[in-house]
Amino acid sequence: MKKLLLLSAGILCMGSLRAQTFSDAIMMKKKEICFAFMYNQGQWDHYWEGTTLIENANIGTFTRNTYMPMVVYGITNKINVLAATAYMKTQSSGGQLAGVQGFQDLNIGVKYEALKKDFGKHRVSVHAVAQFGTPMSNYLSDYQPYSLGLGTQELTGRLIGQYEFNKMIYVRASAAYLWRGQTEAERPYYYNNGSYYTTFMDVPNAVNYQAILGGWALKHNLRLEAFYTILNCLNGDDIRRWNMPQPTNKMEVTQAGFFAQYYLKAIEPLKGFSVMANYSQVLDGRNMGKATNIGGGITYQFTF
């Protein structure tokens, strides 16, 4: 019943795709620009009510379609700026509640390459990312799981480390802290481990951890990754039995999946383009849908 979070636009969300994103070790060179358009569909028919996995016939199968444009620009070789948004459409196969559609949040970030050092054929790199997200419209956040998002401003700090072997195989890890503000509901009272007589809800802060094993093939034209990611809210309440979820809930999710990106460098008219595909599965959660995600996308990169 819980909505699928689009993790920081990039995050998006859960099951988000990767071109250059807020959580990888890719950098645009100075005056390079990359445009990306990505699509993702997430579906679930079971969700965790607190830590109990249940099925709800009033929801049936829940589907969230996400369309995400993104742009990345290299200010210098070591400083990139990123901007992304997401257009979403939600629906379910059961019950009487209607889905919604519209733009979710605008996310803007700065990525800094703090370290890149070669050791023969091996390479170590460290990146730091600061990211800010804010709702693009006055959507109703207290309409879970159909809502477009949490309806709050969010500031994320992320640290990324990567080690590349023979410039072919790499491992990457990242850790992030998400500071979140308040969201406004259309009711003067709500319960969050106690009674609150206000329309404003505190959205819990969260931490995010990622581990990636990746590699290059086909003369560095094909990039493959397997990823494992965890998102945990630091506080919040559980969905009460057969109640609707709300933005104050303590959301936890563990997810694993695969990602592939093929660069069309060998085809002269398509040089600069790449195509992407991804698949992921939620393995464990709390106040979250047990979702399967599948998606794809295209990027175009050139020197400005």
C-alpha positions as CSV (number, residue, x, y, z in Angstrom):
1,M,0.0,0.0,0.0
2,K,2.9,2.3,0.6
3,K,4.0,4.3,-2.4
4,L,7.3,3.6,-4.3
5,L,9.8,6.3,-3.4
6,L,11.6,7.9,-6.3
7,L,15.0,8.1,-4.5
8,S,16.2,11.6,-4.9
9,A,15.5,11.7,-8.7
10,G,17.6,9.7,-9.4
11,I,16.9,8.8,-8.1
12,L,15.3,8.4,-8.6
13,C,13.6,6.8,-7.1
14,M,13.6,3.3,-6.1
15,G,14.6,1.4,-9.2
16,S,15.9,4.5,-10.8
17,L,18.1,4.4,-13.9
18,R,21.7,5.6,-14.2
19,A,23.1,7.9,-16.9
20,Q,25.3,10.1,-14.9
21,T,23.3,10.3,-11.7
22,F,23.5,11.7,-8.2
23,S,25.0,8.4,-6.9
24,D,27.6,7.2,-9.5
25,A,31.3,8.1,-10.2
26,I,30.8,9.4,-13.7
27,M,31.8,13.0,-14.5
28,M,31.3,15.2,-17.5
29,K,34.4,17.0,-18.7
30,K,34.4,20.8,-18.9
31,K,31.7,22.1,-21.2
32,E,30.3,18.6,-21.9
33,I,26.5,18.2,-21.5
34,C,24.4,15.1,-21.3
35,F,20.6,14.9,-21.7
36,A,18.8,11.8,-20.6
37,F,15.2,10.6,-20.7
38,M,14.3,7.6,-18.6
39,Y,11.1,5.5,-18.0
40,N,10.4,3.2,-15.1
41,Q,7.4,1.1,-14.1
42,G,7.0,-0.3,-10.6
43,Q,4.3,-2.7,-9.6
44,W,3.3,-4.5,-6.4
45,D,0.3,-6.4,-5.0
46,H,1.7,-6.9,-1.4
47,Y,3.0,-4.3,1.0
48,W,4.4,-4.1,4.5
49,E,2.0,-2.8,7.1
50,G,4.7,-2.0,9.6
51,T,6.9,-5.1,9.3
52,T,4.0,-7.4,8.4
53,L,3.7,-8.3,4.7
54,I,0.0,-8.3,3.7
55,E,-2.3,-8.2,0.6
56,N,-5.2,-5.7,0.2
57,A,-8.0,-6.4,-2.3
58,N,-9.0,-2.8,-2.1
59,I,-5.7,-1.9,-3.8
60,G,-5.2,-5.0,-6.0
61,T,-2.1,-4.4,-8.1
62,F,-0.6,-1.0,-7.7
63,T,1.3,0.6,-10.7
64,R,3.5,3.7,-10.7
65,N,4.8,4.9,-14.1
66,T,7.6,7.4,-14.0
67,Y,9.0,9.5,-16.9
68,M,12.2,11.4,-15.9
69,P,14.1,14.0,-18.0
70,M,17.6,14.9,-16.7
71,V,20.5,17.1,-17.7
72,V,24.1,17.1,-16.5
73,Y,26.7,19.8,-17.3
74,G,30.4,20.0,-16.7
75,I,31.3,23.3,-15.2
76,T,34.9,22.0,-14.9
77,N,36.4,18.6,-15.1
78,K,35.9,18.2,-11.3
79,I,32.6,20.0,-10.8
80,N,29.3,19.0,-12.5
81,V,25.7,20.3,-12.0
82,L,22.7,18.0,-12.4
83,A,19.0,18.7,-12.7
84,A,16.1,16.2,-12.9
85,T,12.4,16.0,-12.5
86,A,9.8,13.2,-12.8
87,Y,6.3,13.0,-14.3
88,M,4.4,10.2,-12.6
89,K,1.1,8.4,-13.1
90,T,-0.3,6.1,-10.4
91,Q,-3.2,3.6,-10.6
92,S,-4.5,0.4,-9.0
93,S,-6.5,-2.5,-10.3
94,G,-8.8,-2.7,-7.2
95,G,-10.9,-0.5,-5.0
96,Q,-12.5,2.9,-5.8
97,L,-9.7,5.3,-5.2
98,A,-8.4,7.1,-8.3
99,G,-4.8,7.4,-9.3
100,V,-3.1,10.7,-10.0
101,Q,-0.6,12.1,-12.5
102,G,1.6,15.1,-12.7
103,F,5.1,16.4,-12.0
104,Q,6.6,15.3,-8.7
105,D,9.8,17.2,-7.5
106,L,12.6,19.2,-9.1
107,N,16.1,18.0,-8.0
108,I,19.2,20.1,-8.5
109,G,22.7,18.9,-7.4
110,V,26.4,19.6,-7.5
111,K,28.9,16.7,-7.8
112,Y,32.5,17.3,-6.9
113,E,35.4,14.9,-7.8
114,A,37.5,15.1,-4.7
115,L,40.0,12.4,-5.7
116,K,41.0,10.5,-8.7
117,K,44.3,8.6,-8.6
118,D,45.7,5.9,-10.8
119,F,47.9,3.0,-9.5
120,G,49.1,1.4,-12.7
121,K,46.0,-0.1,-14.3
122,H,43.9,0.5,-11.2
123,R,42.0,3.7,-10.2
124,V,40.6,5.1,-7.0
125,S,38.0,7.9,-7.0
126,V,36.0,9.8,-4.4
127,H,33.1,12.1,-5.1
128,A,30.9,14.3,-2.9
129,V,27.3,15.3,-3.9
130,A,25.0,18.0,-2.5
131,Q,21.4,17.8,-3.7
132,F,18.3,19.8,-3.1
133,G,14.7,18.7,-4.0
134,T,11.5,20.6,-3.9
135,P,7.9,19.9,-5.1
136,M,7.1,21.2,-8.6
137,S,3.4,21.5,-7.9
138,N,1.0,21.7,-4.9
139,Y,0.2,18.0,-5.1
140,L,-1.5,16.3,-2.2
141,S,1.1,14.3,-0.3
142,D,-1.3,12.8,2.2
143,Y,-2.9,10.5,-0.4
144,Q,-0.8,7.4,-0.1
145,P,0.0,5.3,-2.0
146,Y,-1.3,7.2,-4.9
147,S,0.4,10.5,-4.2
148,L,3.1,11.8,-6.5
149,G,5.6,12.2,-3.6
150,L,6.2,13.3,0.0
151,G,5.5,16.9,-0.8
152,T,8.5,18.3,1.2
153,Q,11.8,19.9,0.6
154,E,14.8,17.6,0.9
155,L,18.5,18.2,1.2
156,T,20.9,15.3,0.6
157,G,24.6,15.0,1.2
158,R,26.3,12.0,-0.4
159,L,29.8,10.5,-0.4
160,I,30.8,8.1,-3.2
161,G,33.9,5.9,-3.4
162,Q,34.9,3.7,-6.3
163,Y,37.8,1.3,-7.0
164,E,38.4,0.2,-10.6
165,F,40.5,-2.9,-11.4
166,N,42.4,-2.9,-14.7
167,K,39.9,-0.2,-15.8
168,M,37.4,-3.0,-16.5
169,I,35.8,-4.2,-13.2
170,Y,34.9,-1.8,-10.4
171,V,33.2,-1.7,-7.0
172,R,31.5,1.4,-5.7
173,A,29.8,2.3,-2.4
174,S,27.9,5.4,-1.4
175,A,26.3,6.7,1.8
176,A,23.8,9.6,2.0
177,Y,21.9,11.5,4.6
178,L,18.5,13.0,3.6
179,W,17.3,16.0,5.6
180,R,13.5,16.5,5.1
181,G,11.1,19.2,6.1
182,Q,7.4,19.3,6.6
183,T,4.5,18.6,4.3
184,E,0.9,20.0,4.5
185,A,-2.1,17.8,4.6
186,E,-5.8,18.6,4.0
187,R,-6.9,17.6,7.5
188,P,-6.5,19.3,10.9
189,Y,-5.6,16.2,12.8
190,Y,-3.4,13.1,12.4
191,Y,-1.9,10.4,14.6
192,N,1.9,9.8,14.7
193,N,2.6,7.9,17.9
194,G,0.4,10.6,19.5
195,S,-2.2,13.1,18.5
196,Y,-1.3,16.2,16.4
197,Y,-3.9,18.9,15.8
198,T,-2.3,20.6,12.8
199,T,-2.2,20.3,9.1
200,F,1.6,20.1,9.0
201,M,3.3,16.7,9.1
202,D,7.0,16.1,9.9
203,V,8.5,13.9,7.2
204,P,11.3,11.6,8.7
205,N,14.9,12.1,7.8
206,A,16.6,9.1,6.2
207,V,19.9,7.4,5.4
208,N,20.7,5.7,2.1
209,Y,23.4,3.1,1.4
210,Q,24.4,1.6,-2.0
211,A,26.9,-1.1,-3.1
212,I,27.6,-1.7,-6.7
213,L,29.6,-4.3,-8.6
214,G,30.2,-3.2,-12.2
215,G,32.3,-3.7,-15.3
216,W,32.9,-2.8,-18.9
217,A,32.7,-5.1,-22.0
218,L,32.7,-4.9,-25.8
219,K,35.6,-2.4,-26.0
220,H,34.2,-0.2,-23.2
221,N,30.9,0.2,-25.1
222,L,28.8,-1.9,-22.7
223,R,28.5,-1.1,-19.0
224,L,26.9,-3.6,-16.6
225,E,26.1,-3.2,-12.9
226,A,24.6,-5.2,-10.1
227,F,23.4,-3.1,-7.2
228,Y,22.1,-3.4,-3.7
229,T,20.6,-0.4,-1.9
230,I,19.1,0.3,1.5
231,L,16.9,3.3,2.5
232,N,15.9,3.7,6.2
233,C,14.0,6.5,7.8
234,L,15.4,7.4,11.2
235,N,12.0,7.8,12.9
236,G,8.3,7.8,12.2
237,D,5.3,5.7,12.8
238,D,3.9,2.5,11.3
239,I,0.8,2.1,9.1
240,R,-2.0,1.2,11.5
241,R,-4.0,-1.9,10.7
242,W,-6.0,-1.4,7.5
243,N,-5.4,2.4,7.6
244,M,-4.0,4.5,4.8
245,P,-0.3,5.3,4.9
246,Q,0.9,8.9,5.5
247,P,4.1,10.9,5.0
248,T,5.1,10.5,8.7
249,N,5.6,6.7,8.3
250,K,8.9,5.1,9.0
251,M,9.8,3.7,5.6
252,E,12.5,1.1,5.2
253,V,13.4,-0.7,2.0
254,T,16.1,-3.1,0.8
255,Q,16.4,-3.5,-3.0
256,A,18.6,-5.3,-5.5
257,G,18.8,-5.2,-9.2
258,F,20.8,-5.0,-12.5
259,F,21.6,-2.2,-14.9
260,A,23.0,-2.1,-18.4
261,Q,24.0,0.8,-20.6
262,Y,25.3,0.5,-24.2
263,Y,27.1,3.4,-25.9
264,L,26.5,3.7,-29.6
265,K,30.0,5.0,-30.3
266,A,30.7,2.6,-33.2
267,I,27.7,3.9,-35.2
268,E,28.8,7.3,-36.6
269,P,25.3,8.9,-37.0
270,L,24.4,7.8,-33.4
271,K,27.8,8.7,-31.8
272,G,27.0,10.4,-28.5
273,F,23.9,8.3,-27.8
274,S,23.5,5.5,-25.4
275,V,20.6,3.2,-24.4
276,M,19.9,1.8,-20.9
277,A,17.8,-0.9,-19.2
278,N,17.3,-1.9,-15.6
279,Y,15.5,-4.3,-13.4
280,S,15.1,-4.4,-9.6
281,Q,13.2,-6.1,-6.9
282,V,12.4,-5.0,-3.4
283,L,13.6,-7.7,-1.0
284,D,12.5,-6.4,2.3
285,G,10.7,-3.4,3.7
286,R,8.6,-1.6,6.2
287,N,5.6,0.5,5.3
288,M,6.5,0.0,1.7
289,G,5.3,-1.9,-1.3
290,K,7.1,-5.2,-2.3
291,A,7.7,-3.8,-5.8
292,T,9.2,-5.1,-9.0
293,N,10.7,-2.4,-11.2
294,I,11.6,-2.4,-14.9
295,G,12.8,0.5,-17.0
296,G,14.8,1.9,-19.8
297,G,16.2,5.1,-21.2
298,I,18.3,7.0,-23.7
299,T,21.1,9.6,-23.3
300,Y,22.8,12.0,-25.6
301,Q,26.2,13.6,-24.7
302,F,28.1,16.3,-26.6
303,T,30.5,19.2,-26.0
304,F,28.8,22.5,-25.6
